[in-house]
């Protein structure tokens, strides 16, 4: 009996069918549903010629290898239902379905249809690109492949080939990654976002981000791999800092620019709390922290409204690692959980520590800020650069002189030196952030000039300035 093969759109686009024909793995009759032709025509009219080039390649391969192509199905069927139409046709004809789409393959296999899920060789292998010092791989249509080589805070962007990558190569590469991801879903792979123009998933140690037009101006594939896994002890933190993290810090912000080691530090802190027999959970998008199995990792993008809030309140963790806080909803969730008494560690993008504090301060009354955040850890080049603490006091804020202007003031201090760095207070209807050191220097300059002038005539004369007192 002659073999019957039914081809779907993905097998045409990625030239899988033509590859199988040329390799002699496909003989007999090759069937193409007319719903596929309609979709190819639609894509070509919109300027996307990938599928029509694949169809031309398949026609040539079949002619040269004496494989007959037959078109079936109604041209009036909805192209939006082409996946179900293809599966129904394969079952009706008792044909083997050729596909490069993992969802189609699993669906067809589940109802007893024979499936050939085979891809042509990839243009390059991601595993081969990631040598020991490679942080990420950046591939974009029309550009040579590039990698970031080095460590967080000390890296360089380097081209690894002179040949620009085309759309077909990138589509094939992502198809290989998705095939592996769907094979190990729930074990070594997690799909975070799956849309037609955006895909984000975790595959083993790799975080994979795929964008297509019209979301992006060209097809782009980014693969990121953490190259460092540190313990808290590797940061050589002073003993008083470790003691604070152990017993006093329950509202922690880990801040810094992108790529400075924030998530790596959050990962080490999560493991440290686990070793202290604390119940630790994480909120991630994507879930790319590499943690022990007894730390449950929740996906923000896979949860519905208030779902994470309810789950975390009912599961009663000691600490929740939030990697990372971006949207208004993220800030609201962080604040609500902190008010509920859950220890929170939030990862946030910021160029300075005070920027991170202000992003929270803009969401709440200044008076409750220290109840939400008590410690800010600023990361720079993979190391802990600065540690700030927040305290509340009723005082005359820096910049004001009259005693009747005393008000609740949040004092941001350098934890190790105890020196106040900033003050936050409300004056009128506005919240002010005053850099204390800068203000004192501005005030001290005329005092110093006066002291130097009088010292010429009265050698014993001195002016001492302590906080808000001049004597």
Secondary structure per residue as TSV (DSSP state, phi and psi in degrees):
chain	resnum	aa	ss	phi	psi
A	1	X	-	360.0	137.0
A	2	X	-	-72.1	137.2
A	3	X	-	-70.4	142.1
A	4	X	E	-119.2	129.2
A	5	X	E	-123.5	133.1
A	6	X	E	-115.1	127.4
A	7	X	E	-104.1	136.5
A	8	X	-	-101.1	177.8
A	9	X	H	-62.7	-41.0
A	10	X	H	-63.4	-36.6
A	11	X	H	-68.8	-27.6
A	12	X	H	-77.7	-46.1
A	13	X	H	-59.4	-44.6
A	14	X	T	-89.1	4.3
A	15	X	T	60.2	27.9
A	16	X	H	-67.4	-42.7
A	17	X	H	-63.7	-44.4
A	18	X	H	-65.8	-34.6
A	19	X	H	-63.6	-44.0
A	20	X	H	-66.1	-37.4
A	21	X	H	-64.6	-47.8
A	22	X	H	-66.2	-31.2
A	23	X	T	-80.9	-2.9
A	24	X	T	77.8	14.6
A	25	X	-	-89.2	-6.7
A	26	X	-	-130.9	113.7
A	27	X	-	-132.3	154.4
A	28	X	S	112.1	-138.3
A	29	X	E	-107.3	134.7
A	30	X	E	-109.5	123.6
A	31	X	E	-111.3	134.2
A	32	X	E	-121.3	124.7
A	33	X	E	-74.1	143.1
A	34	X	H	-67.4	-22.3
A	35	X	H	-62.4	-32.7
A	36	X	H	-67.9	-42.1
A	37	X	H	-61.3	-39.4
A	38	X	H	-63.6	-40.0
A	39	X	H	-67.8	-40.0
A	40	X	H	-62.1	-42.8
A	41	X	H	-62.8	-42.5
A	42	X	H	-61.9	-45.8
A	43	X	H	-64.0	-41.8
A	44	X	H	-63.5	-37.9
A	45	X	H	-67.7	-21.6
A	46	X	T	-94.7	5.9
A	47	X	T	93.6	0.7
A	48	X	-	-95.6	104.4
A	49	X	-	-101.2	9.4
A	50	X	H	-60.8	-47.0
A	51	X	H	-69.0	-40.2
A	52	X	H	-69.2	-32.2
A	53	X	H	-67.9	-36.9
A	54	X	H	-65.7	-37.1
A	55	X	H	-67.0	-41.1
A	56	X	H	-61.7	-41.8
A	57	X	H	-63.4	-39.8
A	58	X	H	-66.7	-41.3
A	59	X	H	-59.4	-44.5
A	60	X	H	-63.7	-45.1
A	61	X	H	-62.5	-41.1
A	62	X	H	-67.7	-38.5
A	63	X	H	-64.5	-43.5
A	64	X	H	-72.1	-23.5
A	65	X	T	-110.9	10.6
A	66	X	T	57.2	44.5
A	67	X	-	-105.9	126.6
A	68	X	E	-81.1	134.3
A	69	X	E	-105.5	129.7
A	70	X	E	-124.8	134.9
A	71	X	E	-100.3	134.3
A	72	X	E	-135.9	172.5
A	73	X	S	83.8	170.2
A	74	X	-	-92.2	135.9
A	75	X	T	-71.7	-11.8
A	76	X	T	-88.0	-3.5
A	77	X	S	-70.9	149.8
A	78	X	-	-68.3	128.4
A	79	X	G	-70.1	-18.7
A	80	X	G	-70.0	-21.9
A	81	X	G	-105.5	24.3
A	82	X	H	-63.3	-30.7
A	83	X	H	-63.6	-48.1
A	84	X	H	-67.7	-36.1
A	85	X	H	-63.1	-42.0
A	86	X	H	-64.5	-45.4
A	87	X	H	-64.1	-43.1
A	88	X	H	-61.0	-41.5
A	89	X	H	-66.3	-39.8
A	90	X	H	-62.7	-40.7
A	91	X	H	-67.7	-40.8
A	92	X	H	-65.2	-39.9
A	93	X	H	-89.1	-4.9
A	94	X	T	55.2	44.1
A	95	X	-	-99.6	158.8
A	96	X	E	-86.6	126.6
A	97	X	E	-86.0	126.8
A	98	X	E	-101.6	119.9
A	99	X	-	-146.1	156.8
A	100	X	S	-118.9	12.4
A	101	X	-	-102.9	119.0
A	102	X	H	-64.0	-34.8
A	103	X	H	-67.5	-45.2
A	104	X	H	-60.4	-42.2
A	105	X	H	-61.4	-46.7
A	106	X	H	-66.4	-41.1
A	107	X	H	-63.7	-44.6
A	108	X	H	-65.4	-44.1
A	109	X	H	-62.2	-34.8
A	110	X	H	-66.8	-21.9
A	111	X	T	-108.6	18.5
A	112	X	T	87.1	15.5
A	113	X	-	-88.7	136.4
A	114	X	-	-69.3	135.9
A	115	X	E	-129.5	135.0
A	116	X	E	-112.3	103.3
A	117	X	-	-106.5	86.5
A	118	X	-	-130.3	137.2
A	119	X	-	-117.2	147.1
A	120	X	-	-62.3	160.9
A	121	X	-	-58.4	141.9
A	122	X	-	-72.0	154.3
A	123	X	S	-66.4	-26.5
A	124	X	S	-157.6	162.2
A	125	X	-	-109.4	125.9
A	126	X	H	-59.1	-41.2
A	127	X	H	-59.5	-34.8
A	128	X	H	-71.1	-25.8
A	129	X	H	-77.4	-27.5
A	130	X	-	-88.9	85.7
A	131	X	-	-77.9	-177.4
A	132	X	T	-60.8	-32.0
A	133	X	T	-105.9	15.7
A	134	X	E	-92.1	123.9
A	135	X	E	-87.7	-41.1
A	136	X	E	-157.5	157.2
A	137	X	E	-117.9	132.5
A	138	X	E	-123.3	112.7
A	139	X	E	-120.9	129.2
A	140	X	E	-140.5	143.2
A	141	X	B	-55.6	126.0
A	142	X	T	88.4	-0.5
A	143	X	S	-123.9	150.7
A	144	X	E	-65.6	151.3
A	145	X	E	-64.3	139.0
A	146	X	E	-129.8	153.0
A	147	X	E	-133.1	152.7
A	148	X	E	-96.1	119.8
A	149	X	E	-112.8	128.8
A	150	X	E	136.7	-149.0
A	151	X	E	-130.6	162.9
A	152	X	T	-51.7	128.4
A	153	X	T	87.5	-11.3
A	154	X	E	-147.6	80.3
A	155	X	E	-141.2	168.3
A	156	X	E	-138.7	148.4
A	157	X	E	-89.8	128.3
A	158	X	E	-135.4	133.0
A	159	X	E	-79.4	135.2
A	160	X	E	-105.9	-0.5
A	161	X	E	-158.8	152.8
A	162	X	E	-86.6	-14.1
A	163	X	E	-87.2	121.9
A	164	X	E	-65.9	147.8
A	165	X	B	-88.9	143.1
A	166	X	-	-104.3	172.0
A	167	X	H	-60.2	-42.7
A	168	X	H	-60.5	-42.5
A	169	X	H	-64.8	-41.3
A	170	X	H	-68.0	-40.8
A	171	X	H	-61.6	-40.4
A	172	X	H	-67.4	-40.4
A	173	X	H	-63.9	-44.5
A	174	X	H	-67.0	-32.4
A	175	X	H	-63.2	-39.3
A	176	X	H	-65.3	-41.7
A	177	X	H	-65.1	-42.0
A	178	X	H	-66.9	-36.1
A	179	X	H	-61.8	-43.9
A	180	X	H	-67.3	-40.3
A	181	X	H	-62.1	-45.2
A	182	X	H	-67.8	-24.8
A	183	X	H	-69.9	-34.4
A	184	X	S	-114.6	20.1
A	185	X	B	-56.2	135.0
A	186	X	T	87.5	-12.2
A	187	X	T	-114.0	-66.3
A	188	X	T	-120.2	15.9
A	189	X	E	-149.0	142.5
A	190	X	E	-139.8	130.4
A	191	X	E	-95.1	118.0
A	192	X	E	-94.6	-48.8
A	193	X	E	-132.4	127.7
A	194	X	E	-132.6	89.4
A	195	X	-	-123.2	168.6
A	196	X	S	-63.3	-34.3
A	197	X	S	-107.2	-8.2
A	198	X	E	-140.8	129.3
A	199	X	E	-132.9	132.6
A	200	X	E	-131.7	123.1
A	201	X	E	-148.5	160.5
A	202	X	E	-107.2	127.3
A	203	X	E	-128.6	109.5
A	204	X	T	53.0	-121.2
A	205	X	T	-87.6	-2.7
A	206	X	E	-96.3	134.7
A	207	X	E	-100.5	121.2
A	208	X	E	-112.5	127.0
A	209	X	E	-123.2	123.8
A	210	X	E	-121.8	130.4
A	211	X	E	-130.3	144.9
A	212	X	-	-129.7	157.6
A	213	X	T	-62.0	148.0
A	214	X	T	-87.1	0.1
A	215	X	T	-60.7	-43.1
A	216	X	S	-120.3	165.6
A	217	X	S	-77.8	-5.6
A	218	X	S	-166.5	165.8
A	219	X	-	-66.9	131.5
A	220	X	E	-138.9	138.5
A	221	X	E	-129.8	122.7
A	222	X	E	-122.3	128.7
A	223	X	E	-123.2	123.2
A	224	X	E	-118.4	137.3
A	225	X	E	-132.4	130.0
A	226	X	-	-69.0	131.4
A	227	X	-	-102.8	-5.0
A	228	X	-	-126.5	139.5
A	229	X	-	-132.2	109.1
A	230	X	-	-108.4	152.7
A	231	X	-	-92.3	162.8
A	232	X	G	-60.4	-33.0
A	233	X	G	-65.4	-23.2
A	234	X	G	-69.3	-15.8
A	235	X	G	-86.0	-5.4
A	236	X	-	51.0	48.3
A	237	X	-	-75.2	143.8
A	238	X	-	-57.5	152.1
A	239	X	H	-57.9	-38.9
A	240	X	H	-66.6	-28.9
A	241	X	H	-69.6	-44.7
A	242	X	H	-61.5	-42.0
A	243	X	H	-62.5	-38.3
A	244	X	H	-65.9	-43.9
A	245	X	H	-62.6	-32.4
A	246	X	H	-73.3	-43.3
A	247	X	H	-123.4	-19.2
A	248	X	T	-117.9	-33.0
A	249	X	-	-83.1	119.6
A	250	X	-	-129.6	-9.1
A	251	X	E	-128.1	90.4
A	252	X	E	-110.7	134.4
A	253	X	E	-111.3	128.1
A	254	X	E	-104.9	108.9
A	255	X	E	-116.8	160.7
A	256	X	E	156.8	166.0
A	257	X	S	-67.7	166.5
A	258	X	T	-59.2	141.1
A	259	X	T	76.8	17.5
A	260	X	S	-101.4	7.3
A	261	X	S	96.7	21.0
A	262	X	H	-66.0	-49.0
A	263	X	H	-66.8	-34.5
A	264	X	H	-63.2	-41.8
A	265	X	H	-67.9	-41.1
A	266	X	H	-60.7	-38.4
A	267	X	H	-63.2	-45.0
A	268	X	H	-66.5	-35.3
A	269	X	H	-68.9	-39.1
A	270	X	H	-61.1	-44.0
A	271	X	H	-66.4	-34.8
A	272	X	H	-64.6	-44.4
A	273	X	H	-65.7	-35.3
A	274	X	H	-62.6	-41.5
A	275	X	H	-67.0	-19.9
A	276	X	T	-86.5	12.2
A	277	X	T	62.7	36.9
A	278	X	-	-96.8	148.5
A	279	X	-	-82.3	118.6
A	280	X	E	-120.4	133.2
A	281	X	E	-124.3	161.9
A	282	X	E	-130.5	151.4
A	283	X	E	-118.2	118.0
A	284	X	E	-137.1	156.7
A	285	X	S	-158.4	97.3
A	286	X	S	-82.3	171.7
A	287	X	-	-80.4	85.7
A	288	X	-	-118.0	9.5
A	289	X	-	-80.8	137.4
A	290	X	-	-98.2	101.5
A	291	X	-	-126.6	164.6
A	292	X	-	-64.8	154.0
A	293	X	T	-60.5	-26.2
A	294	X	T	-82.3	2.5
A	295	X	S	-100.1	113.9
A	296	X	E	-80.1	130.5
A	297	X	E	-108.6	118.8
A	298	X	E	-98.6	143.8
A	299	X	E	-96.4	121.6
A	300	X	S	-68.5	-40.7
A	301	X	T	-71.9	-20.1
A	302	X	T	-95.2	-1.2
A	303	X	-	-97.9	153.6
A	304	X	-	-92.6	175.6
A	305	X	T	-58.1	130.1
A	306	X	T	67.6	0.2
A	307	X	H	-65.9	-47.9
A	308	X	H	-62.1	-41.5
A	309	X	H	-56.8	-49.3
A	310	X	H	-67.2	-43.7
A	311	X	H	-62.9	-44.6
A	312	X	H	-70.1	-34.9
A	313	X	H	-67.6	-38.7
A	314	X	H	-80.9	-27.6
A	315	X	H	-85.5	-11.1
A	316	X	T	53.2	58.8
A	317	X	-	-73.1	155.1
A	318	X	S	-78.0	-38.4
A	319	X	E	-138.7	142.5
A	320	X	E	-123.4	125.5
A	321	X	E	-93.9	119.4
A	322	X	E	-107.2	103.0
A	323	X	E	-122.2	97.6
A	324	X	-	-132.6	166.9
A	325	X	-	-88.5	118.8
A	326	X	-	-125.4	-59.8
A	327	X	S	-88.7	170.8
A	328	X	H	-60.0	-37.3
A	329	X	H	-64.5	-35.9
A	330	X	H	-63.7	-45.4
A	331	X	H	-62.1	-42.3
A	332	X	H	-62.3	-41.4
A	333	X	H	-65.2	-44.8
A	334	X	H	-58.2	-47.2
A	335	X	H	-65.6	-44.4
A	336	X	H	-62.9	-44.0
A	337	X	H	-67.0	-35.3
A	338	X	H	-67.4	-42.4
A	339	X	H	-61.5	-29.4
A	340	X	T	-76.2	-6.5
A	341	X	T	97.9	6.2
A	342	X	-	-82.3	134.0
A	343	X	E	-66.6	126.3
A	344	X	E	-120.7	136.0
A	345	X	E	-123.1	111.0
A	346	X	E	-108.5	134.1
A	347	X	E	-97.8	129.5
A	348	X	E	-144.5	140.0
A	349	X	E	-78.2	130.4
A	350	X	-	-163.0	147.2
A	351	X	S	-85.2	-23.9
A	352	X	S	-140.0	160.0
A	353	X	H	-59.3	-39.4
A	354	X	H	-67.7	-29.2
A	355	X	H	-61.9	-41.3
A	356	X	H	-64.5	-41.9
A	357	X	H	-63.8	-42.7
A	358	X	H	-63.5	-32.5
A	359	X	H	-64.4	-32.0
A	360	X	H	-80.7	-41.0
A	361	X	H	-60.2	-30.7
A	362	X	T	-69.7	-14.0
A	363	X	T	-98.1	-16.1
A	364	X	S	-136.2	170.3
A	365	X	-	-68.6	142.4
A	366	X	G	-57.8	-34.4
A	367	X	G	-61.9	-26.3
A	368	X	G	-99.2	1.2
A	369	X	H	-57.4	-46.4
A	370	X	H	-65.7	-19.2
A	371	X	H	-75.5	-21.6
A	372	X	H	-95.1	-47.0
A	373	X	-	-119.5	125.5
A	374	X	S	-116.7	-15.8
A	375	X	E	-143.1	134.2
A	376	X	E	-122.7	123.2
A	377	X	E	-110.9	120.3
A	378	X	E	-103.8	126.6
A	379	X	E	-101.0	139.2
A	380	X	E	-145.9	122.5
A	381	X	T	55.1	40.4
A	382	X	T	80.6	1.8
A	383	X	E	-124.0	159.2
A	384	X	E	-74.6	115.1
A	385	X	E	-93.5	-46.7
A	386	X	E	-141.8	149.2
A	387	X	E	-130.9	121.1
A	388	X	E	-115.1	148.8
A	389	X	E	-121.4	156.4
A	390	X	E	-118.4	134.0
A	391	X	E	-133.7	155.6
A	392	X	E	-109.7	136.3
A	393	X	E	-147.1	153.4
A	394	X	E	-100.4	113.3
A	395	X	E	-157.7	171.6
A	396	X	-	-79.4	116.0
A	397	X	-	-63.6	154.7
A	398	X	T	-58.6	133.8
A	399	X	T	101.6	-16.0
A	400	X	-	-113.2	151.7
A	401	X	-	-117.7	-36.3
A	402	X	-	-73.6	137.5
A	403	X	G	-63.9	-29.9
A	404	X	G	-75.3	1.2
A	405	X	G	-95.4	8.1
A	406	X	-	-59.9	141.9
A	407	X	E	-160.5	165.3
A	408	X	E	-59.6	128.0
A	409	X	E	-132.6	131.9
A	410	X	E	-89.5	122.1
A	411	X	E	-103.3	121.8
A	412	X	E	-99.3	115.9
A	413	X	E	-114.6	149.4
A	414	X	E	-69.6	120.6
A	415	X	T	-63.1	-41.1
A	416	X	T	-75.2	-38.5
A	417	X	T	-93.8	-19.4
A	418	X	-	75.4	5.4
A	419	X	-	-80.2	128.1
A	420	X	E	-64.1	133.7
A	421	X	E	-108.1	-40.8
A	422	X	E	-142.0	157.5
A	423	X	E	-130.5	139.0
A	424	X	E	-118.8	129.4
A	425	X	E	-153.8	163.2
A	426	X	E	-102.3	128.4
A	427	X	E	-129.4	115.7
A	428	X	T	70.2	-122.1
A	429	X	T	-111.4	7.8
A	430	X	E	-110.2	147.8
A	431	X	E	-98.7	125.7
A	432	X	E	-106.8	141.7
A	433	X	E	-118.3	113.2
A	434	X	E	-112.8	120.9
A	435	X	E	-71.9	110.5
A	436	X	H	-63.8	-45.2
A	437	X	H	-61.8	-45.0
A	438	X	H	-61.8	-41.1
A	439	X	H	-63.8	-43.6
A	440	X	H	-64.0	-37.8
A	441	X	H	-62.8	-40.1
A	442	X	H	-65.5	-38.0
A	443	X	H	-73.9	-37.3
A	444	X	H	-72.2	-25.6
A	445	X	H	-58.1	-52.8
A	446	X	H	-64.5	-33.3
A	447	X	H	-63.1	-42.1
A	448	X	H	-66.4	-39.5
A	449	X	H	-63.0	-41.9
A	450	X	H	-64.7	-41.9
A	451	X	H	-63.6	-43.3
A	452	X	H	-64.0	-38.8
A	453	X	H	-65.2	-48.9
A	454	X	H	-70.1	-27.7
A	455	X	H	-65.6	-24.5
A	456	X	H	-63.7	-34.0
A	457	X	H	-102.5	-25.9
A	458	X	-	-127.1	93.3
A	459	X	T	-56.6	-31.6
A	460	X	T	-82.7	-3.4
A	461	X	-	-72.2	133.2
A	462	X	-	-140.0	146.8
A	463	X	-	-117.5	122.6
A	464	X	-	-111.4	135.0
A	465	X	E	-120.7	120.1
A	466	X	E	-131.6	113.7
A	467	X	T	53.7	-116.5
A	468	X	T	-102.7	14.7
A	469	X	E	-112.6	132.3
A	470	X	E	-116.9	125.0
A	471	X	-	-140.2	360.0
